[in-house]
Amino acid sequence: MSPARDERDRIRAAMDRILGGTPEHSNGVLTIVALATEASVPRNALTQRHTDLKNEFYETVRARGGTPDSEQRLRKQVRKLKELRAADAKEIARLKADVEGLVGALHQATTENQLLRQELAGAPR
């Protein structure tokens, strides 16, 4: 399927509407998905055929001091993953300490068991 002749024009018009805060066909968030919806083109039109327009859109958003919604979502996810990783590291450290304690207790029980067996073996019947 070949792109429509006016595809680039529709994308540019959609960029103007979204960046101007007056979207007509989308929710107006600063994403490629919303831009594609606003321009009535498939998303891959921006990710494959018109990457220059996609890059221009994101550059314009950044130049205005904004952060694209997709980047905000990724940053939030990275923060959450870092928190989870830190919590996991604490849990791993606690489990390692527990293992060391359990190994010590097992060693002590084994030693006591051997002593008791020796006593039983040496006791008269």
C-alpha positions as CSV (number, residue, x, y, z in Angstrom):
1,M,0.0,0.0,0.0
2,S,1.6,3.3,-1.1
3,P,1.3,6.4,1.0
4,A,-1.3,9.0,0.1
5,R,0.0,12.0,-1.8
6,D,-1.1,14.4,1.0
7,E,0.2,12.3,3.8
8,R,3.1,14.6,4.7
9,D,0.8,17.7,4.6
10,R,-1.7,15.9,6.9
11,I,1.0,15.0,9.3
12,R,2.3,18.6,9.4
13,A,-1.2,20.0,9.9
14,A,-1.7,17.4,12.7
15,M,1.6,18.5,14.3
16,D,0.4,22.1,14.3
17,R,-3.0,21.2,15.8
18,I,-1.5,19.0,18.6
19,L,1.3,21.4,19.4
20,G,-1.2,24.3,19.3
21,G,-3.4,22.5,21.8
22,T,-6.3,22.1,19.4
23,P,-6.5,18.4,18.4
24,E,-9.5,17.4,16.4
25,H,-9.1,13.6,16.0
26,S,-6.9,12.5,18.9
27,N,-6.5,13.0,22.6
28,G,-3.7,15.5,22.0
29,V,-1.0,13.8,24.0
30,L,2.5,14.4,22.7
31,T,3.1,10.9,21.2
32,I,3.6,9.5,17.7
33,V,0.4,7.5,18.2
34,A,-1.7,10.6,18.8
35,L,0.0,12.4,16.0
36,A,-0.8,9.5,13.6
37,T,-4.4,9.4,14.8
38,E,-4.6,13.2,14.4
39,A,-3.3,13.0,10.9
40,S,-5.4,9.9,10.0
41,V,-2.3,8.0,8.9
42,P,-1.0,4.6,10.2
43,R,1.6,4.8,12.9
44,N,4.2,3.2,10.7
45,A,3.9,6.2,8.4
46,L,5.8,8.1,11.0
47,T,8.1,5.3,12.3
48,Q,9.1,4.1,8.8
49,R,8.3,6.5,6.0
50,H,8.4,9.9,7.6
51,T,11.0,9.6,10.4
52,D,12.1,13.1,9.7
53,L,8.6,14.4,10.7
54,K,8.6,12.2,13.8
55,N,12.0,13.5,14.8
56,E,10.9,17.1,14.1
57,F,7.8,16.6,16.2
58,Y,9.8,15.3,19.2
59,E,12.4,18.1,18.8
60,T,9.7,20.7,18.8
61,V,8.2,19.3,21.9
62,R,11.6,19.3,23.6
63,A,12.4,22.8,22.4
64,R,9.2,24.1,24.0
65,G,10.5,22.7,27.3
66,G,8.2,19.7,27.3
67,T,8.9,16.1,27.4
68,P,7.1,13.7,25.1
69,D,4.6,11.6,26.9
70,S,6.3,8.4,25.8
71,E,9.6,9.6,27.4
72,Q,7.7,10.5,30.6
73,R,6.2,7.1,30.8
74,L,9.6,5.4,30.2
75,R,11.2,7.6,32.9
76,K,8.5,6.7,35.4
77,Q,9.0,3.0,34.6
78,V,12.8,3.3,35.0
79,R,12.3,4.9,38.4
80,K,9.9,2.1,39.5
81,L,12.3,-0.6,38.2
82,K,15.2,1.0,40.1
83,E,13.1,1.0,43.3
84,L,12.2,-2.6,42.7
85,R,15.9,-3.5,42.1
86,A,16.9,-1.8,45.3
87,A,14.2,-3.6,47.2
88,D,15.4,-6.9,45.6
89,A,19.0,-6.2,46.6
90,K,17.9,-5.7,50.2
91,E,15.9,-8.9,50.2
92,I,18.9,-10.8,48.6
93,A,21.2,-9.5,51.3
94,R,18.8,-10.5,54.1
95,L,18.4,-14.0,52.5
96,K,22.2,-14.4,52.3
97,A,22.5,-13.5,56.0
98,D,19.7,-16.0,56.8
99,V,21.6,-18.7,54.8
100,E,24.8,-18.1,56.8
101,G,22.9,-18.4,60.0
102,L,21.2,-21.6,58.9
103,V,24.4,-23.1,57.8
104,G,25.9,-22.4,61.2
105,A,23.0,-23.9,63.0
106,L,23.1,-27.0,60.7
107,H,26.8,-27.4,61.4
108,Q,26.2,-27.1,65.1
109,A,23.4,-29.6,65.0
110,T,25.5,-32.0,62.9
111,T,28.4,-31.8,65.4
112,E,26.1,-32.4,68.4
113,N,24.5,-35.3,66.6
114,Q,27.9,-36.9,66.0
115,L,28.8,-36.4,69.7
116,L,25.5,-38.0,70.8
117,R,26.1,-41.0,68.4
118,Q,29.6,-41.4,69.8
119,E,28.2,-41.4,73.3
120,L,25.5,-43.9,72.4
121,A,28.1,-46.1,70.7
122,G,30.4,-46.1,73.7
123,A,27.6,-46.6,76.3
124,P,27.1,-50.1,77.7
125,R,24.0,-52.0,76.7
